[in-house]
Amino acid sequence: MNRMGRVAALAVVLAVVLTGSAFAAAEYVIKVGYILPENQSDHIIMRDVFKKDIEEKSGGRIAVELYPNAQLGGDRELIESVQLGTVQVAIPATSALAGFDKRFQVFDLPFLFKSKEVAFKALDGELGKTVDKLLKPLGMRNLGYGENGYRHITNSRNPIHKPDDLKGIKLRTMENPLHIAFFKMLGANPTPMSFGELYTALQQGTVDGQENPVVLVYTSKFYEVQKFYSLTGHVYSATMLVANDDFFASMPEDLWKIVEDAGKRYVVEQRALAEVQEQEFLEELKKTGLQINELTPDEKQLFIDATLPVYDQFKGVIGEELVELAKKANEI
């Protein structure tokens, strides 16, 4: 090996040793798990903001490991892992937390937030802070609310313009009682199923359709196995950065402040990128041949009227205070 080759080899070895020693020296390791892929805003901002800020500002005292693509399980499994402390942070949809406390279903009330601005106001305000308290008995805390966006309906049978168009359609839903209830009101046949099983179920015709935001429909390639995408916007889908309470309570205050600040910055940057991606991916979906239709205001009102009874049905489960706080956010 010539002199230049030896120098290059030595540099590689030194880099490996330094990297290894940096992680070995970390006092805390934060494992972050989520179901989203690497090209989605959650991962991009988690990598470029959350991880980078924490590792740099802590001077290597904290190492952050990222596990996208449901490597550590689906939303429910990730929440359970955070409770156990085997994963320190997860980014589940708020809907998934309803399986741990039914009051989280407040975010799933159909047509609740009339705009994203209203949703942000509610999540960052009194409603979000009140819901955050529900995490404490579960052994968790919230680092902030990100977004998936408004949920819309894809299917392989026909475009959806009115509730009658959903009659008889076998629609995959989340394992969330409120989602199941209002889709039954719309005439669909809601079928709870893990997100990880969904593509194959659509491909094989086990279900006719599903409902998810634009970004997830695109990154999950549902356009390959669906024909129609109707922009119903029936639920605004938020995410939570749930964290193991004991783990972060054990941190000295200066390190916890670094994590807390990184969480706040993550929320701002992730929401901004999610909005950009939503517009870009919607245009890409149109190019795939997926037939996309928007609802007129009159068509949307038919869905609002049809699902209104779910508010009274679940008021006792969620709590009237939370329902009223959520409605109040629209008063801007």
N, C-alpha and C positions, 0 to 999 in steps of 0.2 A: 504494500500500500504506500503511495507517495505521501509527501508531507501534507498536501492539501486534503487528501482523503482522510488522513489521521485526524486532522483538525476538525473536519466535518463530523467524523464519527464521535470524537470527543464531545462536540457541541450537543449532539443528539443525546448521548448518555447523560451529560450534565443536565439537560432540560428534563429528562425523565426523572432523574434523581431529585431535582429541585421541585418538580410537580408533586412527586410522591411525598416528599418531606413536608410540602406545604399542607397537603391534606392530612398527613400524619400528625401535624402540629395543631390542626383545628381542634378547638375545645368542644365545639358543637357541630353536628352534621344534621342538616335539615333535608329530609327526603320529601320531595313534592310530587304527588301523583295526580294525574288527570286523564280523562278519556280522549281528549282532543289530539289531533295529529300535529306534526312539526310545522306545517304551513299555515296553521290557524293562529289567530291573534293571541290566545292564551299562552301558547308555547313561545311564540316570538318575544312577547313582552316579558314573560317569566325568565327567559334566557338573557335578554338584552337589558332588562331593567332590574327585576327583583334579584336574580342571582348575582348579577354584576355589582349592583349597589351594595348588597350585603357582604360579599366576599372582599370587595375593595375597602369599604368603609370600616369593616371590622379588622382590617389588617391581617386577614387569613385566620382569624380566631373562629370564624364560622364558615363552613363549607356547605354549599347548596347543591344537591343532586336532583336532576329532573328526570321524571319517568312519564313521558307522554304515551299516547296510543293505548291506553288501558293496560299498560304493562303490569300494573299492580292491582288490576281488577276494575270493575265498573264503579259507578258512583256510590252505590250502597256499600260495596266491599271497601272502597276507599274511606268512606266515612267511618266504618267500623275499625279500620286500621288506624285512623287518627285517634279514635277513642282509646284503642289499645296502646298507642304510642309507637307502633312499628312504622308508621308513616307520620311525619310531623305536620305536614300541610297537604290539603287536597282542594280541588276546585270543582265541587259538584254543582249541578243545577239546584236551585233552591227547592225545586219540586221533589228531589230525591230525599230531602231532609224531612218530608212529611211522614216518611216511614218511621221516624224517630220521635217526632212530636207533631201531632195533627194540625197544630196551630200554624205551622209553616205553610199550610195550604192557602193562607191569605194571599200569597203572591200568585196563586193559580186561578183566582177568580176570573172568569172570562171577561174580556173587554174592559178590564179594570183601569188601566192607564191609557189615556187618550193620546199620549205622545211619549217619546223617549225622555224628553225633558221632564215631564211629569214623573216618569218612573225614577229618574235619577234623584229628583227632589224627595220622593218618598223613601227611597233606599238610603239616601245620605242624611235624611232627617229623622223626625220623631218615629215614624213607622219602623225604619231600619234599626234604630237604636233599641226600640222596644222588642223587636224580634231577636236581636242579638242576645238579649238576656236569656232567651230560651236555650241557648247553647251551654250555659254554665252547668246546669244539672247533667248535661250529656258529656261533660269533661272537655269541652271545646270552647274556643273563642273565635271571633270573626276578625280577619285582617282587612276586610273590605268587600264590596259588591262589584263584581265584573258583569259582563253581559254576553248573552248569546244572541239576543235580539227577539223580534216578534216571531212567534211560531205560525207556520202556514201548513197547508195540507197538500201532500202529493198522493196520487193514486194511479192505478193502471186501467181504470174503467171510463171515467168521464170528468170533464171540468166541473168544479163546484161553484155555483152561483147563488144557490139558495139551499136551505136546510134539506129540502126534499131530495137534492142531488146526492146526499150522503146516505140515504136509506139503503140498508143492506150491505153497505161497504164495510168489510172487515178491516178495521183500522188499528194499527199498532199504536198503543199509548204507553206512557210511563206507568209504573206501578204506583199510581196516585189516585185515591178514591174520587177526588174532585174532578180530575180529568175524565175519568170513566163515567161519572155521573152526567156531566154536561154533554159528552159525546152521545150518550144514550138519549138525551133530550133532543139532540139533533137528528136522531134516527140511525146513527151509525152503530156498528157492532164493535165496540172498543175491546181490544185484545192486549192486555199488559204483556210486555216482553222486554228482556234485556236489550240494551242498545247494541251490544256485541253480536247478537243473533239476528239483527234486523235485516242487514243486506241480503243474507241467504234466504230469510223468510220472504222477502219481496221477490227475490229471484225465482224461488220455487213456487210462488203463489200461495204460500201459507197464509199471508195477509195480502189485502188488496192495496193498502196504502199506509201512510204514516204521517206524522206532523212534526216538523222541526224548522228552525230558522234557516235562512238562505245559506249561511256559511256552512252549517253542518250538512245540508243537502248537497252542496257542492263538494266539500272535502271528503264526504263519505261516498261520493259517486252514485248517489241514488238515482241520478238521471239515466244511468245505464239500465235500470230495472223498473222505471216508472215512466208514464206518458204525460201526466198532467200535474201542474203545480198551481194551486189556487191561493192567492195571497190574502188569506182570511184574517191574519193578525189577531187570532183569538186569545192568545196569552202572550204577555211580555215575559221572556225567559231571562232571569238573572242568574248569576252564579255567586257563590260565596267562597272566600278563601278561609276555609275552616282550619283551625290549628289546635294541636293538643295543648290543653291549658297547663297541665303540670310541667310539660317540657319548657314552655316559654316562661312560666313562673319561676323556674329554676335558674333562668339567665340573670346575670347582673343587669342593672337598669340601663347602663350605657349600650349594651348589646341588644337588649329588647327594644330600645328606642330606634336602633338602626333597622331592625326587622319591621317595626311598626311603620316607620317612614317609607321603607321600601314597599310595603303593602299599599300605602296611600298613593304612592307614585305609580305603582302597577295599575291601580284602578283607573286613574286618569289616562294613562297611555293605552291601556287595553281597550277602553271604551272608544277612544279616538280611532285606533287601528281597526276595531271591529266595524265601525261605521264605514270606513274606507273599503274594507274587504267586502262588506255586504253589497255595496254598489258594484264593485268590480266583479264579484262572483255571480251576481244576478245577470250581468251582461254575458258572462261566460256560460251560464246555464242556458240562456236564450240561443247561443250558438250550438249547443248540443242537440237541439231539436226538441227539448222538453217544452211542451205547450204551457205557457204561463199566462194566467189571467188575473187581473185585479178586480176587486169587488167595487161596485159603485156604492156611494153612500146609502142609497135605498136598499141595495142587496145586503150590505153589512148590517143595517138596522134589523133585518129579518133574523139574523143570527143573534144579535144582542137581545131582541125580544124573546127568542126561543130559549135562551140560556139564563134569563133573568131569575127564574125560580130557584136556581142553584144557590143564590145568595141566602135566601131564607132557609134552604135545606141545610146549609153548612154553617149558618151563623152560630148555632149552639156549639158546634165542634171547634170552630176557629176562635170564637169569642167576639161579641158585638163591638168591643172597644177596638180590636184590631181591624175589623171590617170598616168601621167608621173612619179610623185613621187612614186607611188605604184610599177610601173614597175622597177624603179631605184633600189629598194630594192634587186632585184635578182642579182645585179652586185656586188657579193662578191667573 
